[in-house]
Amino acid sequence: MSTLTETPASPREASKPKAGRRLPIQGQQLALVVLIALLAGGFASQSPEFLSTGSIENLLRSASMYGIVGLGLTIVIISTGSLGGIDLSVGSMMALGGAIGAGLLGTAFSAANPVKLPAVVAVLIALVVTGVLGSISGLLIARLKLAPFAVTLGMMSVARGLTYLMIAWAIGSANTAGITFSDPLFDWFGLTNYGPIPAITVLFVVLAALIAFMLKATPFGRSLFVLGGNADNARLAGINVRRTIVIVFAISGLLAGLGGLILTGRLSSATPLAATGYELDVIMVAVIGGTSLAGGRGSILGTVLAAIMVSEINTGLDMMNVESFYQYLIKGTILVLAVVLDKVYQARSSRKLAAASA
């Protein structure tokens, strides 16, 4: 499932990665597995219920939610990292997706409920809206050459504002109480199990496998690595850079909306402040998983493992009753260290490639 690829040396080879130029990432993935095991042992020693069935189910649900959103961010950074590509709007997109899905059901308790749509239709509309907003971000970045940081920061506020408006419309008043409801499809998102495995974890694994296949085995997937490594090489290779940027941001928006539906299903409610601060967790999932902020390098397997690790940290710290401000401190430090290690890795890779071509 490894998808780590260096930028090809010439436009002629740009659309097809060379096996001889691939860099091993098994060591990084093995390190994540070891860290997951060590963290599990450490948290269990402080809080034995950490390894209980209920705790593990909760951990898998959280990992699946963060991981699904992290898959979208992973392909954004892989393909647009050289342009400063990032999507800071994912937390607000999650909130908006959940608010639209819950609001269009028309089953909110003691609320106005101006419409009542089938759950499948409400979910599809939510995904379309977040996907369209993501594509708008991509269009602004691709056509106007705006900084992804600035565009997605603005979209973060836009999506959060739309969340407030959607909830106020659905419940008939402007407050932060949100929409409380019940629906079988949302229960599937948040509560259903297949044996000991949450249903949403199965969905996460399927999506991860499909995206990993796309990155490794399709021309479009390989073009994302070329674009992320060097946009000029991508253009010379005949890759439609603008269209590709729009597509990856649309996918990020759509998967963020799906993550929001999962969160809403877990809580059976949608609030204007839902998923606040989740951007940090999702960025951690992508970066700790081995996706380079410089673009052109990343691994879906790494993203999956990092999602488990981040969820493990959140679950363990909550069970140990660690104050939220300490949790932010710990997670922020981990993210900074991951970025520093990525920078060191880039420098080492550049020196090796320079020495090999000398």
Residue frames as qw, qx, qy, qz and C-alpha x, y, z in Angstrom:
[[0.000, 0.885, 0.466, 0.000, 0.00, 0.00, 0.00],
 [0.421, -0.515, 0.076, 0.743, 3.06, 2.21, -0.04],
 [0.440, 0.803, 0.361, 0.175, 2.65, 5.23, -2.29],
 [0.312, -0.818, 0.157, 0.458, 5.79, 7.23, -1.58],
 [0.726, 0.462, 0.309, 0.406, 7.29, 8.54, -4.79],
 [0.323, -0.489, 0.130, 0.800, 9.95, 11.06, -5.75],
 [0.447, 0.770, 0.050, -0.452, 9.26, 13.61, -8.49],
 [0.850, 0.293, 0.307, 0.311, 10.42, 12.19, -11.87],
 [0.454, -0.420, 0.222, 0.754, 13.49, 13.77, -13.40],
 [0.029, -0.084, 0.499, 0.862, 11.96, 14.65, -16.76],
 [0.555, 0.194, 0.102, -0.802, 8.52, 15.55, -18.14],
 [0.592, 0.201, -0.676, -0.391, 8.52, 12.42, -20.29],
 [0.442, -0.054, -0.868, 0.220, 8.70, 10.25, -17.18],
 [0.181, -0.223, 0.376, -0.881, 6.60, 12.50, -14.98],
 [0.727, -0.146, -0.074, -0.666, 3.35, 10.57, -15.24],
 [0.942, -0.051, -0.330, -0.046, 4.97, 7.24, -14.35],
 [0.431, -0.790, 0.421, -0.115, 7.01, 6.88, -11.14],
 [0.611, 0.457, -0.643, 0.071, 10.24, 4.90, -11.42],
 [0.882, -0.399, -0.250, -0.002, 10.71, 1.98, -9.09],
 [0.718, 0.101, -0.272, 0.632, 14.36, 2.86, -8.63],
 [0.070, 0.459, -0.141, 0.874, 13.47, 6.32, -7.30],
 [0.633, -0.606, -0.329, -0.352, 11.07, 5.13, -4.59],
 [0.039, 0.500, -0.624, 0.600, 12.07, 5.73, -1.02],
 [0.463, -0.242, -0.847, 0.094, 11.34, 3.15, 1.67],
 [0.343, -0.488, 0.150, -0.788, 8.74, 4.12, 4.26],
 [0.768, -0.271, -0.575, -0.080, 8.27, 0.76, 5.96],
 [0.460, -0.003, -0.548, 0.699, 10.50, 1.97, 8.79],
 [0.189, -0.181, 0.156, -0.952, 8.24, 4.95, 9.51],
 [0.714, -0.249, -0.344, -0.556, 5.13, 2.78, 9.46],
 [0.726, -0.131, -0.627, 0.252, 6.83, 0.26, 11.76],
 [0.198, 0.107, -0.441, 0.869, 7.70, 3.13, 14.11],
 [0.474, -0.250, -0.054, -0.842, 4.02, 4.10, 14.23],
 [0.804, -0.213, -0.516, -0.202, 3.01, 0.54, 15.07],
 [0.571, -0.034, -0.588, 0.571, 5.57, 0.47, 17.89],
 [0.054, -0.172, 0.255, -0.950, 4.37, 3.84, 19.21],
 [0.650, -0.283, -0.289, -0.644, 0.75, 2.66, 19.13],
 [0.791, -0.196, -0.571, 0.098, 1.71, -0.41, 21.18],
 [0.404, 0.035, -0.485, 0.774, 3.77, 1.62, 23.66],
 [0.269, -0.246, 0.069, -0.929, 1.01, 4.19, 24.12],
 [0.745, -0.293, -0.431, -0.415, -1.55, 1.44, 24.65],
 [0.710, -0.149, -0.578, 0.374, 0.64, -0.10, 27.34],
 [0.209, 0.115, -0.341, 0.909, 1.28, 3.25, 29.00],
 [0.443, -0.279, -0.077, -0.848, -2.35, 4.33, 29.07],
 [0.787, -0.259, -0.518, -0.214, -3.49, 0.89, 30.24],
 [0.559, -0.052, -0.592, 0.578, -1.03, 1.03, 33.15],
 [0.026, -0.058, 0.283, -0.957, -2.57, 4.32, 34.28],
 [0.607, 0.119, 0.189, -0.763, -6.17, 3.44, 33.43],
 [0.326, -0.072, 0.939, 0.087, -6.87, -0.32, 33.07],
 [0.535, 0.560, 0.560, -0.296, -10.26, 0.29, 31.42],
 [0.184, 0.660, -0.403, -0.607, -8.36, 1.73, 28.43],
 [0.106, 0.229, -0.905, -0.343, -8.22, -1.81, 26.99],
 [0.458, 0.283, 0.725, -0.429, -11.86, -2.60, 27.69],
 [0.366, 0.394, 0.755, 0.376, -14.15, -3.52, 24.80],
 [0.105, 0.905, 0.404, -0.087, -16.12, -0.29, 25.08],
 [0.229, -0.805, 0.228, 0.498, -12.98, 1.83, 25.12],
 [0.390, -0.162, 0.702, 0.573, -11.52, 0.08, 22.07],
 [0.299, 0.631, 0.679, 0.226, -14.79, 0.49, 20.16],
 [0.021, -0.952, -0.170, 0.252, -14.80, 4.19, 21.00],
 [0.345, -0.594, 0.456, 0.566, -11.17, 4.46, 19.91],
 [0.405, 0.155, 0.756, 0.491, -11.92, 2.80, 16.57],
 [0.205, 0.829, 0.519, 0.047, -14.89, 5.10, 15.94],
 [0.133, -0.913, 0.081, 0.376, -12.76, 8.17, 16.62],
 [0.413, -0.368, 0.622, 0.555, -9.89, 6.85, 14.53],
 [0.401, 0.432, 0.729, 0.348, -12.27, 6.16, 11.64],
 [0.109, 0.935, 0.323, -0.100, -13.75, 9.66, 11.82],
 [0.214, -0.820, 0.313, 0.430, -10.36, 11.40, 11.97],
 [0.495, -0.176, 0.716, 0.460, -8.98, 9.01, 9.38],
 [0.438, 0.629, 0.609, 0.203, -11.71, 9.56, 6.80],
 [0.085, 0.989, 0.054, -0.110, -11.20, 13.32, 6.98],
 [0.418, -0.669, 0.487, 0.374, -7.43, 12.75, 7.09],
 [0.652, 0.210, 0.627, 0.370, -7.57, 10.81, 3.81],
 [0.341, 0.873, 0.304, 0.169, -8.85, 13.93, 2.06],
 [0.183, -0.947, 0.226, 0.134, -6.21, 16.14, 3.65],
 [0.679, -0.315, 0.550, 0.369, -3.51, 13.61, 2.75],
 [0.600, 0.430, 0.510, 0.441, -4.21, 13.84, -0.98],
 [0.098, 0.986, 0.114, 0.073, -4.46, 17.64, -0.75],
 [0.375, -0.818, 0.377, 0.218, -1.00, 17.90, 0.80],
 [0.719, -0.042, 0.576, 0.387, 0.53, 15.25, -1.47],
 [0.510, 0.583, 0.486, 0.405, -0.64, 17.09, -4.58],
 [0.119, 0.898, 0.131, 0.403, -0.35, 20.75, -3.55],
 [0.689, -0.605, -0.097, 0.386, 2.32, 20.76, -0.84],
 [0.559, 0.050, 0.186, 0.807, 4.80, 22.48, -3.14],
 [0.010, -0.596, -0.302, -0.744, 2.23, 25.30, -3.47],
 [0.107, -0.195, 0.524, -0.822, 1.76, 25.52, 0.30],
 [0.571, -0.252, -0.551, -0.554, -1.30, 23.28, 0.05],
 [0.047, -0.094, -0.832, 0.544, -3.32, 22.70, 3.22],
 [0.355, -0.506, -0.539, -0.572, -7.02, 22.63, 4.06],
 [0.062, 0.064, -0.610, 0.787, -7.78, 24.45, 7.29],
 [0.519, -0.117, -0.074, -0.844, -11.53, 24.33, 6.70],
 [0.458, -0.047, -0.875, -0.146, -12.04, 20.63, 7.47],
 [0.077, -0.219, -0.773, 0.590, -13.34, 21.14, 11.04],
 [0.345, 0.327, 0.175, -0.862, -15.95, 23.66, 9.95],
 [0.498, 0.164, -0.634, -0.569, -16.85, 21.49, 6.94],
 [0.264, -0.124, -0.942, 0.169, -17.50, 18.65, 9.37],
 [0.128, 0.335, 0.563, -0.745, -19.82, 20.84, 11.40],
 [0.425, 0.322, -0.189, -0.825, -21.63, 22.03, 8.26],
 [0.410, 0.072, -0.842, -0.344, -22.06, 18.51, 6.87],
 [0.154, -0.244, -0.889, 0.355, -23.59, 17.33, 10.13],
 [0.202, 0.372, 0.341, -0.839, -25.85, 20.37, 10.40],
 [0.452, 0.244, -0.428, -0.744, -27.19, 20.01, 6.85],
 [0.373, -0.028, -0.915, -0.149, -27.76, 16.28, 7.20],
 [0.109, -0.334, -0.798, 0.489, -29.55, 16.60, 10.54],
 [0.198, 0.352, 0.169, -0.899, -31.41, 19.78, 9.60],
 [0.440, 0.178, -0.511, -0.717, -32.94, 18.37, 6.41],
 [0.154, -0.123, -0.978, 0.060, -34.26, 15.26, 8.16],
 [0.428, -0.396, -0.192, -0.789, -37.04, 17.25, 9.78],
 [0.746, -0.368, -0.555, -0.023, -36.99, 15.06, 12.91],
 [0.237, 0.305, -0.489, 0.782, -35.37, 17.48, 15.36],
 [0.330, -0.520, -0.744, 0.257, -37.00, 17.32, 18.78],
 [0.138, -0.821, -0.388, 0.395, -39.19, 20.34, 19.68],
 [0.254, -0.352, 0.322, 0.842, -38.03, 22.33, 16.65],
 [0.433, 0.515, -0.044, -0.738, -39.48, 24.09, 13.62],
 [0.505, 0.030, 0.829, 0.240, -38.50, 21.36, 11.10],
 [0.400, 0.563, -0.060, -0.721, -39.45, 23.33, 7.95],
 [0.653, 0.378, -0.535, -0.380, -38.68, 20.35, 5.67],
 [0.745, -0.265, 0.591, -0.159, -38.61, 16.58, 6.00],
 [0.581, 0.554, -0.528, -0.275, -36.43, 14.67, 3.56],
 [0.986, -0.073, -0.144, 0.035, -35.45, 10.99, 3.48],
 [0.607, -0.695, 0.275, 0.268, -32.22, 10.39, 5.38],
 [0.733, 0.086, 0.424, 0.525, -30.33, 9.24, 2.27],
 [0.319, 0.790, 0.274, 0.446, -31.29, 12.42, 0.41],
 [0.323, -0.944, 0.052, -0.038, -30.30, 14.62, 3.36],
 [0.723, -0.445, 0.360, 0.387, -26.91, 12.89, 3.58],
 [0.638, 0.360, 0.410, 0.544, -26.28, 13.23, -0.17],
 [0.105, 0.929, 0.161, 0.317, -27.14, 16.94, -0.09],
 [0.519, -0.822, 0.183, 0.146, -24.76, 17.44, 2.84],
 [0.736, -0.184, 0.431, 0.489, -21.93, 15.73, 0.95],
 [0.478, 0.633, 0.369, 0.484, -22.65, 17.67, -2.25],
 [0.105, -0.982, -0.061, -0.146, -22.60, 21.00, -0.40],
 [0.565, -0.711, 0.328, 0.261, -19.30, 20.33, 1.39],
 [0.720, 0.096, 0.478, 0.494, -17.80, 18.95, -1.80],
 [0.334, 0.809, 0.289, 0.387, -18.86, 22.06, -3.75],
 [0.279, -0.954, 0.107, 0.001, -17.42, 24.36, -1.09],
 [0.706, -0.406, 0.425, 0.396, -14.17, 22.40, -1.27],
 [0.617, 0.406, 0.450, 0.502, -14.12, 22.77, -5.04],
 [0.077, 0.969, 0.130, 0.194, -14.64, 26.53, -4.67],
 [0.507, -0.769, 0.309, 0.236, -11.54, 26.65, -2.48],
 [0.708, -0.053, 0.529, 0.464, -9.65, 24.67, -5.12],
 [0.442, 0.730, 0.382, 0.354, -10.91, 26.94, -7.89],
 [0.126, -0.991, 0.047, -0.019, -9.77, 30.08, -6.07],
 [0.601, -0.574, 0.454, 0.321, -6.35, 28.53, -5.45],
 [0.670, 0.143, 0.584, 0.434, -5.95, 27.21, -8.99],
 [0.377, 0.751, 0.402, 0.365, -7.39, 30.06, -11.04],
 [0.065, -0.972, 0.010, -0.226, -6.40, 33.09, -8.97],
 [0.664, 0.295, -0.468, 0.503, -3.20, 31.56, -7.56],
 [0.419, -0.731, 0.177, -0.509, -4.22, 32.47, -4.03],
 [0.071, 0.393, -0.846, 0.354, -2.44, 30.95, -1.03],
 [0.573, -0.277, -0.748, -0.188, -4.22, 27.75, 0.12],
 [0.311, -0.226, -0.644, 0.662, -3.69, 28.82, 3.74],
 [0.155, 0.139, 0.130, -0.969, -5.61, 32.07, 3.22],
 [0.499, -0.074, -0.527, -0.684, -8.36, 30.56, 1.06],
 [0.585, -0.265, -0.766, -0.027, -9.14, 27.65, 3.38],
 [0.192, -0.196, -0.554, 0.786, -8.89, 29.88, 6.46],
 [0.329, 0.065, -0.061, -0.940, -11.59, 32.05, 4.89],
 [0.600, -0.113, -0.649, -0.454, -13.63, 28.99, 3.93],
 [0.355, -0.165, -0.812, 0.433, -13.36, 27.82, 7.53],
 [0.116, 0.227, 0.374, -0.892, -15.26, 30.93, 8.64],
 [0.479, 0.072, -0.390, -0.783, -17.73, 30.68, 5.76],
 [0.545, -0.125, -0.815, -0.151, -18.59, 27.05, 6.59],
 [0.215, -0.231, -0.726, 0.611, -18.92, 27.82, 10.30],
 [0.259, 0.181, 0.115, -0.942, -21.26, 30.73, 9.53],
 [0.558, 0.009, -0.572, -0.602, -23.35, 28.53, 7.25],
 [0.393, -0.153, -0.882, 0.211, -23.55, 25.97, 10.05],
 [0.046, 0.251, 0.509, -0.822, -25.07, 28.57, 12.38],
 [0.428, 0.180, -0.192, -0.865, -27.54, 29.64, 9.69],
 [0.511, -0.020, -0.792, -0.332, -28.55, 26.07, 8.87],
 [0.288, -0.239, -0.839, 0.396, -29.20, 25.16, 12.49],
 [0.155, 0.259, 0.314, -0.900, -31.10, 28.40, 13.18],
 [0.492, 0.109, -0.426, -0.751, -33.30, 27.71, 10.14],
 [0.487, -0.073, -0.861, -0.129, -33.94, 24.09, 11.15],
 [0.311, -0.348, -0.769, 0.437, -34.86, 24.71, 14.78],
 [0.078, -0.807, -0.464, -0.358, -36.51, 28.09, 14.26],
 [0.359, -0.933, 0.010, 0.029, -34.26, 30.09, 16.57],
 [0.504, 0.663, -0.405, 0.377, -30.70, 31.39, 16.69],
 [0.594, -0.693, 0.360, -0.193, -28.98, 29.63, 19.58],
 [0.206, 0.567, -0.797, -0.009, -26.13, 27.23, 20.17],
 [0.717, -0.158, 0.566, -0.375, -28.28, 24.37, 21.47],
 [0.054, 0.300, -0.857, -0.415, -28.22, 22.68, 18.09],
 [0.746, 0.046, -0.334, -0.574, -30.36, 19.92, 16.59],
 [0.325, -0.221, 0.885, -0.250, -31.14, 16.84, 18.65],
 [0.735, 0.248, -0.256, -0.577, -32.73, 14.04, 16.65],
 [0.606, -0.181, 0.774, -0.032, -32.96, 10.30, 16.04],
 [0.702, 0.533, -0.229, -0.414, -32.54, 8.47, 12.73],
 [0.956, -0.083, 0.275, 0.064, -31.52, 4.89, 11.80],
 [0.729, 0.579, -0.072, 0.356, -29.05, 5.94, 9.08],
 [0.021, 0.805, -0.380, 0.455, -27.24, 8.30, 11.43],
 [0.785, -0.470, 0.358, -0.184, -27.28, 5.56, 14.06],
 [0.943, 0.234, 0.069, 0.224, -25.44, 3.41, 11.51],
 [0.398, 0.755, -0.249, 0.458, -22.83, 6.13, 11.11],
 [0.121, -0.694, 0.446, -0.552, -22.29, 6.52, 14.82],
 [0.605, -0.383, 0.522, -0.463, -23.42, 3.42, 16.71],
 [0.956, 0.159, -0.037, -0.244, -23.75, 0.27, 14.58],
 [0.315, -0.563, 0.757, 0.108, -21.27, -2.60, 14.92],
 [0.841, 0.264, -0.413, -0.230, -20.47, -5.60, 12.72],
 [0.834, -0.152, -0.431, 0.309, -19.56, -8.00, 15.46],
 [0.542, -0.609, -0.186, 0.548, -16.90, -6.22, 17.54],
 [0.383, 0.000, 0.285, 0.878, -16.02, -3.82, 14.70],
 [0.229, 0.622, 0.276, -0.696, -17.84, -0.48, 14.29],
 [0.636, 0.604, 0.467, 0.114, -19.55, -0.20, 10.91],
 [0.204, 0.971, -0.094, -0.084, -17.81, 3.10, 10.26],
 [0.422, -0.605, 0.620, 0.268, -14.42, 1.42, 10.70],
 [0.663, 0.244, 0.665, 0.243, -15.31, -0.93, 7.85],
 [0.399, 0.886, 0.232, 0.049, -16.19, 2.12, 5.72],
 [0.171, -0.899, 0.353, 0.195, -12.88, 3.77, 6.68],
 [0.576, -0.295, 0.698, 0.305, -10.85, 0.71, 5.66],
 [0.608, 0.525, 0.563, 0.197, -12.71, 0.46, 2.33],
 [0.224, 0.973, 0.040, -0.019, -12.15, 4.16, 1.55],
 [0.345, -0.754, 0.502, 0.247, -8.48, 3.92, 2.54],
 [0.649, -0.017, 0.698, 0.301, -7.98, 0.90, 0.27],
 [0.515, 0.734, 0.419, 0.144, -9.71, 2.63, -2.66],
 [0.063, 0.985, -0.143, -0.070, -7.68, 5.82, -2.29],
 [0.499, -0.553, 0.607, 0.278, -4.42, 3.87, -1.86],
 [0.661, 0.281, 0.636, 0.282, -5.23, 1.96, -5.07],
 [0.354, 0.907, 0.222, 0.053, -6.04, 5.21, -6.84],
 [0.163, -0.911, 0.333, 0.179, -2.74, 6.78, -5.79],
 [0.500, -0.428, 0.706, 0.261, -0.63, 3.78, -6.72],
 [0.497, 0.142, 0.813, 0.270, -2.32, 2.27, -9.75],
 [0.388, 0.787, 0.476, 0.052, -4.06, 5.03, -11.72],
 [0.469, 0.417, 0.113, 0.771, -2.64, 7.83, -13.89],
 [0.228, -0.826, -0.130, -0.498, -4.61, 10.41, -11.90],
 [0.760, -0.642, -0.039, 0.093, -3.22, 9.14, -8.61],
 [0.765, -0.055, 0.094, 0.635, 0.37, 9.13, -9.87],
 [0.268, 0.651, 0.167, 0.690, -0.12, 12.62, -11.25],
 [0.451, -0.867, -0.134, -0.162, -0.84, 13.88, -7.72],
 [0.764, -0.452, 0.102, 0.449, 2.70, 12.98, -6.64],
 [0.548, 0.308, 0.260, 0.733, 4.16, 14.66, -9.72],
 [0.060, -0.820, -0.233, -0.519, 2.14, 17.82, -9.10],
 [0.613, -0.787, -0.063, 0.030, 3.09, 17.86, -5.43],
 [0.769, -0.236, 0.146, 0.576, 6.76, 17.44, -6.20],
 [0.210, -0.293, 0.278, 0.890, 6.95, 20.11, -8.89],
 [0.461, 0.652, 0.428, -0.424, 4.03, 21.94, -10.50],
 [0.275, 0.702, -0.407, -0.515, 6.11, 22.99, -13.52],
 [0.071, -0.224, 0.948, 0.213, 7.09, 19.39, -14.25],
 [0.385, 0.388, 0.791, -0.275, 3.43, 18.45, -13.95],
 [0.436, 0.733, 0.077, -0.516, 2.42, 21.03, -16.56],
 [0.184, 0.587, -0.675, -0.406, 5.19, 19.89, -18.93],
 [0.174, -0.037, 0.984, 0.020, 3.98, 16.32, -18.50],
 [0.289, -0.236, -0.629, -0.683, 0.54, 17.34, -19.72],
 [0.228, -0.440, -0.797, 0.345, -1.21, 17.24, -16.36],
 [0.139, -0.705, -0.313, -0.621, -4.15, 19.64, -16.03],
 [0.313, 0.041, -0.591, 0.743, -2.93, 21.33, -12.86],
 [0.325, -0.166, 0.127, -0.922, -5.94, 23.56, -12.31],
 [0.765, -0.169, -0.385, -0.487, -8.47, 20.77, -12.68],
 [0.674, -0.028, -0.681, 0.284, -6.44, 18.48, -10.42],
 [0.102, 0.106, -0.498, 0.855, -6.29, 21.08, -7.65],
 [0.547, -0.167, -0.038, -0.820, -10.05, 21.62, -7.83],
 [0.799, -0.099, -0.546, -0.233, -10.70, 17.87, -7.67],
 [0.542, -0.002, -0.693, 0.475, -8.49, 17.20, -4.63],
 [0.098, -0.081, 0.402, -0.907, -10.01, 20.06, -2.63],
 [0.674, -0.132, -0.245, -0.685, -13.49, 18.85, -3.61],
 [0.749, -0.075, -0.657, 0.047, -12.60, 15.38, -2.32],
 [0.279, 0.059, -0.605, 0.744, -11.29, 16.91, 0.91],
 [0.377, -0.123, 0.141, -0.907, -14.53, 18.83, 1.39],
 [0.766, -0.105, -0.438, -0.459, -16.65, 15.77, 0.66],
 [0.674, -0.056, -0.683, 0.276, -14.73, 13.55, 3.10],
 [0.053, 0.100, -0.481, 0.870, -14.86, 16.28, 5.74],
 [0.585, -0.148, -0.083, -0.793, -18.63, 16.37, 5.30],
 [0.797, -0.089, -0.582, -0.136, -18.73, 12.59, 5.73],
 [0.423, 0.047, -0.656, 0.624, -16.67, 12.92, 8.90],
 [0.245, -0.142, 0.253, -0.925, -19.20, 15.45, 10.16],
 [0.751, -0.148, -0.338, -0.548, -22.08, 13.05, 9.50],
 [0.695, -0.037, -0.678, 0.238, -20.23, 10.42, 11.50],
 [0.153, 0.083, -0.521, 0.836, -19.72, 12.84, 14.40],
 [0.488, -0.144, -0.001, -0.861, -23.38, 13.85, 14.26],
 [0.793, -0.114, -0.524, -0.290, -24.45, 10.20, 14.26],
 [0.522, 0.016, -0.700, 0.487, -22.29, 9.45, 17.30],
 [0.019, -0.042, -0.452, 0.891, -23.81, 12.32, 19.27],
 [0.038, 0.612, 0.781, 0.121, -27.35, 12.24, 17.78],
 [0.035, -0.913, -0.244, 0.326, -27.05, 16.01, 17.60],
 [0.560, 0.421, 0.162, 0.695, -25.55, 18.76, 15.45],
 [0.284, -0.845, -0.227, 0.392, -24.34, 21.98, 17.03],
 [0.364, 0.923, -0.075, 0.095, -22.77, 25.15, 15.62],
 [0.194, -0.810, 0.550, -0.059, -19.60, 24.49, 17.60],
 [0.967, -0.021, 0.255, 0.011, -19.22, 20.86, 16.53],
 [0.856, 0.266, 0.090, 0.435, -15.70, 19.76, 15.46],
 [0.003, 0.974, -0.173, 0.148, -14.13, 22.99, 16.72],
 [0.307, -0.736, 0.603, 0.018, -10.38, 22.49, 16.81],
 [0.913, 0.067, 0.402, 0.017, -10.52, 19.21, 14.89],
 [0.558, 0.797, -0.229, 0.033, -8.29, 20.76, 12.23],
 [0.162, -0.720, 0.663, -0.130, -5.30, 20.12, 14.51],
 [0.728, -0.141, 0.659, -0.125, -6.15, 16.43, 14.91],
 [0.819, 0.522, 0.234, -0.033, -6.67, 15.92, 11.18],
 [0.348, 0.847, -0.395, 0.079, -3.43, 17.70, 10.26],
 [0.416, -0.549, 0.712, -0.134, -1.65, 15.52, 12.83],
 [0.859, 0.148, 0.479, -0.105, -3.11, 12.42, 11.18],
 [0.714, 0.697, -0.019, 0.060, -1.72, 13.41, 7.77],
 [0.176, 0.838, -0.480, 0.192, 1.69, 14.69, 8.90],
 [0.534, -0.468, 0.682, -0.179, 2.45, 12.02, 11.50],
 [0.889, 0.231, 0.383, -0.100, 1.41, 9.46, 8.88],
 [0.623, -0.173, 0.486, 0.589, 4.30, 10.56, 6.70],
 [0.410, 0.781, 0.385, 0.270, 2.69, 13.05, 4.33],
 [0.493, -0.126, -0.010, 0.861, 5.29, 15.71, 3.59],
 [0.091, 0.828, 0.316, -0.454, 4.12, 19.31, 3.88],
 [0.074, -0.533, 0.469, 0.701, 6.43, 20.01, 0.93],
 [0.757, 0.434, -0.001, -0.489, 4.25, 17.78, -1.24],
 [0.579, 0.517, -0.601, -0.191, 5.00, 14.81, -3.46],
 [0.323, 0.184, -0.893, 0.254, 5.26, 12.27, -0.66],
 [0.568, -0.228, 0.331, -0.718, 2.71, 10.44, 1.42],
 [0.218, 0.035, -0.975, -0.038, 1.27, 7.10, 2.45],
 [0.629, -0.361, -0.265, -0.636, -2.33, 6.06, 3.00],
 [0.781, -0.233, -0.553, 0.174, -1.22, 3.24, 5.30],
 [0.357, 0.059, -0.405, 0.839, 0.67, 5.85, 7.31],
 [0.325, -0.307, -0.039, -0.894, -2.49, 7.96, 7.53],
 [0.768, -0.334, -0.458, -0.299, -4.47, 4.98, 8.79],
 [0.691, -0.162, -0.520, 0.475, -1.89, 4.21, 11.48],
 [0.155, 0.158, -0.242, 0.945, -1.63, 7.87, 12.48],
 [0.509, -0.408, -0.244, -0.718, -5.42, 8.09, 12.83],
 [0.799, -0.350, -0.486, 0.040, -5.28, 5.22, 15.31],
 [0.551, -0.026, -0.389, 0.738, -2.42, 6.88, 17.18],
 [0.083, -0.296, 0.052, -0.950, -4.10, 10.29, 17.41],
 [0.670, -0.425, -0.322, -0.516, -7.37, 8.71, 18.56],
 [0.774, -0.213, -0.510, 0.308, -5.41, 6.66, 21.08],
 [0.308, 0.111, -0.316, 0.890, -3.82, 9.82, 22.49],
 [0.354, -0.353, -0.091, -0.862, -7.18, 11.60, 22.73],
 [0.782, -0.358, -0.427, -0.278, -8.91, 8.63, 24.33],
 [0.710, -0.117, -0.500, 0.483, -6.08, 7.94, 26.78],
 [0.162, 0.181, -0.258, 0.935, -5.75, 11.55, 27.90],
 [0.516, -0.391, -0.188, -0.739, -9.52, 11.84, 28.37],
 [0.824, -0.317, -0.465, -0.063, -9.61, 8.68, 30.47],
 [0.598, -0.095, -0.419, 0.676, -6.77, 10.04, 32.60],
 [0.157, -0.901, -0.390, 0.110, -8.80, 13.26, 33.07],
 [0.484, -0.128, 0.120, 0.857, -6.04, 15.42, 31.61],
 [0.150, 0.738, 0.253, -0.607, -7.22, 19.04, 31.29],
 [0.655, 0.678, 0.318, 0.097, -8.00, 20.18, 27.76],
 [0.147, 0.954, -0.257, -0.046, -5.32, 22.88, 27.73],
 [0.464, -0.520, 0.699, 0.161, -2.67, 20.25, 28.52],
 [0.739, 0.300, 0.593, 0.110, -4.04, 18.12, 25.70],
 [0.458, 0.887, 0.049, 0.023, -3.63, 21.01, 23.27],
 [0.175, -0.839, 0.507, 0.088, -0.08, 21.50, 24.54],
 [0.640, -0.222, 0.724, 0.133, 0.78, 17.82, 24.08],
 [0.691, 0.507, 0.501, 0.117, -0.78, 17.51, 20.63],
 [0.278, 0.955, -0.096, -0.047, 0.71, 20.79, 19.44],
 [0.323, -0.700, 0.619, 0.153, 4.16, 19.64, 20.54],
 [0.701, 0.056, 0.694, 0.151, 3.73, 16.33, 18.72],
 [0.582, 0.759, 0.287, 0.048, 2.70, 18.15, 15.53],
 [0.057, 0.938, -0.329, -0.093, 5.70, 20.51, 15.71],
 [0.504, -0.455, 0.716, 0.162, 8.05, 17.56, 16.21],
 [0.720, 0.352, 0.588, 0.107, 6.49, 15.78, 13.22],
 [0.423, 0.905, 0.042, 0.002, 7.04, 18.86, 11.04],
 [0.188, -0.819, 0.530, 0.118, 10.66, 19.16, 12.21],
 [0.640, -0.166, 0.735, 0.152, 11.30, 15.48, 11.44],
 [0.664, 0.628, 0.402, 0.057, 9.73, 15.93, 8.02],
 [0.205, 0.953, -0.213, -0.060, 12.06, 18.85, 7.33],
 [0.401, -0.592, 0.686, 0.136, 15.06, 16.79, 8.40],
 [0.722, 0.184, 0.659, 0.100, 13.90, 13.95, 6.15],
 [0.532, 0.833, 0.153, -0.016, 13.56, 16.32, 3.20],
 [0.018, -0.888, 0.447, 0.101, 17.07, 17.66, 3.73],
 [0.550, -0.336, 0.754, 0.126, 18.54, 14.13, 3.93],
 [0.713, 0.446, 0.539, 0.049, 16.68, 13.03, 0.81],
 [0.375, 0.923, -0.056, -0.066, 17.87, 16.09, -1.12],
 [0.206, -0.750, 0.615, 0.131, 21.49, 15.42, -0.15],
 [0.654, -0.062, 0.747, 0.102, 21.23, 11.75, -1.18],
 [0.646, 0.660, 0.383, 0.025, 19.68, 12.61, -4.53],
 [0.174, 0.943, -0.266, -0.099, 22.30, 15.32, -5.14],
 [0.388, -0.559, 0.719, 0.139, 25.09, 12.86, -4.32],
 [0.704, 0.190, 0.681, 0.064, 23.57, 10.19, -6.57],
 [0.563, 0.785, 0.254, 0.050, 23.30, 12.55, -9.53],
 [0.136, -0.889, 0.353, 0.260, 26.77, 14.07, -9.05]]
